Each structure stands twice: as C-alpha cells, then as structure tokens.
C-alpha cells in the first residue's frame, strides 16, 4: 500500500475518535451513560490525542494507543458482558470499540514497520 492510500486510511480512521470526542462532549452536558462528568472530560482529551495520533502517527502514539487499547478492552469488554448478563442486550458501542481498536492498533504497527523499512 502506498503512502497516499495509508494516509487516506488513517484520515478515515481519525473520524472514529472524533465522533467519540463529540459523544463525550455531549456527556459533559447531558446524561448519556453512568459515567461522571470528569470521565467524559478526560476522554474528550484522550480522543483528541487519538485524532492527532492517527493523522500524524508519531512513534510515541503506538505506546499511548496500546495503553488505551488495554483499558478499553477491559472497560468495554466488561460492559458487553454486563449488559448481556443483566439486560440481555448487546452494547453496540462497546462491540465497535473492542472490534475496531485492535484492528487500528495492528494498522499502526504495520504503518510503523513500513515507515521503518523506507
């Protein structure tokens, strides 16, 4: 895959944390879930870092994203189980998070490997 296609792919992927930041911004002013306001504010910042990281892809971002990936798999993975066990429903946001974040991480690793080989 050439550099232009990779850049376009990561621009498209940057839309996901941008939308998540908007969700958390709404969560600051309206109750969208059981998270406290401070957590929504924290994740606005984290998602902005992710938008930047996906667009620029600095080396440090892989480590940042890995730590976020682990936290999100724990948090959203737990949400999937809780909602299924207690409400017998699928938490689609959490399913999306635990599906797409590992894929994005693999793409970040692949992109780094391609950058290092040039």
C-alpha positions as CSV (number, residue, x, y, z in Angstrom):
1,X,0.0,0.0,0.0
2,X,1.4,3.4,-0.9
3,X,1.8,6.3,1.4
4,X,-1.2,8.3,0.0
5,X,-3.6,5.3,0.5
6,X,-2.3,4.8,4.0
7,X,-2.7,8.5,4.8
8,X,-6.3,8.4,3.5
9,X,-7.0,5.3,5.5
10,X,-5.8,6.9,8.7
11,X,-7.7,10.1,7.9
12,X,-10.8,7.9,7.7
13,X,-10.0,6.2,11.0
14,X,-9.5,9.5,12.7
15,X,-13.2,10.1,12.3
16,X,-13.9,7.4,15.0
17,X,-12.2,9.1,17.9
18,X,-13.5,12.5,16.7
19,X,-17.1,11.1,16.9
20,X,-16.2,9.6,20.3
21,X,-15.0,13.0,21.5
22,X,-18.3,14.5,20.4
23,X,-20.2,11.8,22.3
24,X,-18.1,12.6,25.4
25,X,-18.7,16.4,24.9
26,X,-22.4,15.7,24.9
27,X,-21.9,13.6,28.0
28,X,-20.5,16.7,29.8
29,X,-23.8,18.5,29.4
30,X,-26.4,15.6,29.2
31,X,-26.5,12.3,30.9
32,X,-25.6,9.8,28.1
33,X,-24.5,7.0,30.4
34,X,-23.5,6.4,34.0
35,X,-20.0,7.9,33.7
36,X,-19.2,11.0,35.8
37,X,-18.6,14.3,34.0
38,X,-14.9,14.2,34.8
39,X,-14.6,10.9,32.9
40,X,-16.2,12.5,29.9
41,X,-13.8,15.4,30.0
42,X,-10.9,13.0,30.3
43,X,-12.0,11.1,27.3
44,X,-12.5,14.2,25.2
45,X,-8.8,14.9,25.7
46,X,-7.8,11.3,25.1
47,X,-9.9,11.2,21.9
48,X,-8.3,14.5,20.6
49,X,-4.9,12.9,21.2
50,X,-6.1,9.9,19.2
51,X,-7.3,12.1,16.3
52,X,-3.8,13.8,16.2
53,X,-2.0,10.4,16.6
54,X,-3.9,8.8,13.7
55,X,-3.3,11.8,11.5
56,X,0.4,12.3,12.3
57,X,1.4,8.8,13.6
58,X,4.4,9.8,15.8
59,X,6.3,6.9,17.4
60,X,5.1,7.6,20.9
61,X,1.5,7.2,19.7
62,X,1.8,3.5,19.4
63,X,2.5,3.2,23.1
64,X,-0.2,5.6,24.0
65,X,-2.7,3.7,21.8
66,X,-1.6,0.4,23.3
67,X,-2.3,1.5,26.8
68,X,-5.7,2.9,25.7
69,X,-6.4,-0.3,23.9
70,X,-5.8,-2.4,27.0
71,X,-8.0,0.0,29.1
72,X,-10.8,0.0,26.5
73,X,-10.8,-3.8,26.1
74,X,-11.2,-4.1,29.9
75,X,-13.8,-1.4,30.2
76,X,-15.9,-2.0,27.1
77,X,-15.4,-5.8,27.2
78,X,-16.8,-5.7,30.7
79,X,-19.7,-3.6,29.5
80,X,-20.5,-6.1,26.8
81,X,-20.7,-8.9,29.4
82,X,-22.6,-6.8,32.0
83,X,-25.3,-5.7,29.5
84,X,-25.7,-9.2,28.1
85,X,-25.9,-10.8,31.6
86,X,-28.2,-8.3,33.2
87,X,-30.2,-6.7,30.4
88,X,-29.9,-9.4,27.7
89,X,-29.0,-6.8,25.1
90,X,-26.0,-6.1,23.0
91,X,-24.0,-2.9,23.8
92,X,-23.2,-2.0,20.2
93,X,-20.8,0.9,21.1
94,X,-18.7,-1.5,23.2
95,X,-18.8,-4.1,20.4
96,X,-17.5,-1.5,18.0
97,X,-14.7,-0.4,20.4
98,X,-13.4,-4.0,21.1
99,X,-13.6,-4.7,17.3
100,X,-12.0,-1.7,15.8
101,X,-9.4,-0.7,18.4
102,X,-7.3,-3.9,17.9
103,X,-7.6,-3.5,14.1
104,X,-6.4,0.1,14.3
105,X,-3.5,-1.0,16.6
106,X,-2.4,-3.6,14.0
107,X,-2.6,-1.0,11.3
108,X,-0.5,1.4,13.4
109,X,2.1,-1.3,13.9
110,X,2.1,-2.1,10.1
111,X,2.4,1.5,9.3
112,X,5.4,1.9,11.6
113,X,7.0,-1.2,10.1
114,X,6.6,0.3,6.6
115,X,8.0,3.7,7.7
116,X,11.0,2.0,9.3
117,X,11.7,-0.1,6.2
118,X,12.0,3.0,4.0
